[in-house]
């Protein structure tokens, strides 16, 4: 799965946020639906222009971009 075939960004569409190509459905929005308990079938029936490969690309994009994130331990500030 090459998510780059499915996920695009354009500064003139939803503020340049990553989205499924050919739609105004952002990656973050779709991930939020899953986090809220929606299933793949729920999403595909609510947005019939989406395909299962589009959703797989959303997860592939999220996995790859979160892998690139650096995590730093933060110290608690003294009370």
C-alpha positions, 0 to 999 in steps of 0.5 A: 500500500502506497498511501501517497496514491490516495492521500494528498494535501492542497493549501486551497482544500481544508486548509492544506490538511492531508485528505483522501484524494478527490474528497474533502475528507481529512485524514484526521476526521476519518481517524476521529470517526474510528476513535469514536467507534465507527466501523469501516462499514459505517464509514463506507456506507455513510461516504459511499464514494470512499473505498476500503483502499482509501481507509487503508491508506489513511491508516498507512499514512498515520502509521508512517507519519507517527513513526517519524515523530520524535518523543521527548520526555518532559519533566514536571515543573516544580510546584 
